[in-house]
Amino acid sequence: MIQTIYAKVPREKITYLERAEFINGQEQSFYDALKASMIKYGFKDPVYCWYNSKNWGNKIKIIVGNNRMVIAKELNIPIIPAIITNFKADEFPLEGRVFKTDDEIRALFHLPDQLQIRRDKNGDIDQVMPPWFSKVKHHYV
């Protein structure tokens, strides 16, 4: 059973990508702007994650929000607001608020009208992405 939830997760339970170009200065202006925003506002939007304990151990894998996780670690932000799609909810349940509608998800975002929520053929949520995300090539699974 697939289930999508909202939870506040300890940072150490989340695995994320540390992109070299974000960390080594190639994207310095983006890095600086994101850090300044997070210092001032914290997380404006939750990160989006996948959970499949069989594939990733007991870690939750970031799909959208890797750069924010880098900054959260630097700023020592211990709890991360996350939307998590759990692909094995019947075998490995997670505690959190279960979403029934797309509007419940949109309500958590700073720019809800720009959010893309995709459902699979069974009607289960399988992606929550900002509008520009699908234009970039990603490899996650």
C-alpha positions in Angstrom: 0.0 0.0 0.0 1.3 3.5 -0.9 0.6 6.3 1.5 1.6 9.9 1.5 2.0 11.7 4.9 3.2 14.9 6.5 5.6 14.5 9.3 8.3 16.5 11.2 11.4 14.3 10.9 14.7 14.4 12.7 17.4 15.5 10.2 19.5 12.4 10.8 16.7 10.1 9.6 16.9 11.7 6.1 19.4 10.9 3.4 20.0 13.6 0.8 22.3 14.5 -2.1 25.0 17.0 -1.5 25.5 18.4 -5.0 29.1 19.5 -5.6 28.2 22.6 -7.6 25.9 23.8 -4.8 28.6 23.3 -2.1 31.8 24.3 -4.0 30.8 27.8 -5.1 29.6 27.2 -8.6 26.1 28.2 -7.4 27.2 30.6 -4.8 24.5 33.2 -5.4 21.8 30.5 -5.1 23.5 29.1 -2.0 23.7 32.5 -0.4 20.1 33.4 -1.2 18.8 30.1 0.1 20.8 30.3 3.3 19.6 33.9 3.9 16.0 32.8 3.3 16.3 29.8 5.7 18.0 32.0 8.4 15.1 34.4 8.2 12.1 32.1 7.5 13.2 28.5 8.2 11.6 26.0 5.9 9.0 27.9 3.8 8.0 24.6 2.1 8.3 21.0 3.4 10.8 18.8 1.6 9.4 15.9 -0.5 10.7 12.4 0.2 10.2 8.8 -0.6 10.4 5.9 1.9 10.9 2.3 1.1 12.6 0.6 4.0 13.5 -2.4 1.9 15.7 -0.3 -0.5 17.1 2.4 1.8 17.2 0.8 5.3 15.6 3.0 7.8 16.3 6.3 6.0 13.9 8.6 4.2 15.2 9.7 0.8 14.9 13.3 -0.3 13.5 13.8 -3.8 12.9 17.6 -3.7 14.9 19.7 -1.1 18.4 18.4 -1.2 19.9 21.9 -1.1 17.7 22.9 1.8 19.0 19.9 3.7 22.6 21.0 3.1 21.7 24.4 4.6 19.6 22.8 7.4 22.7 20.8 8.5 24.9 24.0 8.4 22.3 25.9 10.5 21.8 22.9 12.8 18.1 22.7 12.2 17.2 19.5 13.9 13.6 18.8 12.7 12.6 18.8 9.0 9.0 19.3 7.8 8.5 16.6 5.2 5.9 15.2 2.8 6.7 11.5 2.5 5.4 9.0 0.0 5.8 5.6 1.7 5.8 2.9 -0.9 5.6 0.1 1.6 3.2 1.6 4.2 1.6 -1.8 5.0 5.0 -3.3 5.8 6.8 -0.3 7.2 4.3 2.3 8.5 5.4 5.8 9.4 3.7 8.1 11.9 2.2 11.3 10.4 -0.8 13.0 9.0 -2.2 11.0 6.1 -3.2 13.1 3.0 -6.5 12.4 1.4 -6.7 15.3 -1.0 -4.3 17.4 -3.1 -5.6 20.6 -1.4 -4.3 19.3 2.0 -0.8 19.1 0.5 -1.0 22.4 -1.3 -2.0 24.1 2.0 1.6 23.4 3.3 3.3 25.3 0.5 4.3 29.0 0.1 3.2 28.9 -3.6 0.5 26.2 -3.7 -0.8 27.0 -7.1 2.6 26.3 -8.7 2.9 22.8 -7.2 2.6 19.7 -9.3 1.0 16.7 -7.6 1.1 13.5 -9.6 -0.9 10.4 -8.9 -0.3 6.9 -10.3 -2.9 4.8 -12.1 -4.3 3.6 -8.7 -4.8 7.2 -7.6 -1.9 7.1 -5.1 0.4 10.2 -4.9 3.8 9.3 -6.3 5.3 12.8 -6.8 5.0 16.3 -5.3 7.2 18.7 -7.4 7.6 22.4 -8.0 6.8 23.3 -11.6 10.4 23.6 -12.9 11.4 20.2 -11.5 10.3 18.0 -14.4 12.5 20.1 -16.8 15.6 18.8 -15.1 16.9 15.3 -15.6 17.1 13.3 -12.3 17.9 9.8 -11.3 16.7 8.7 -7.9 15.7 5.0 -7.8 
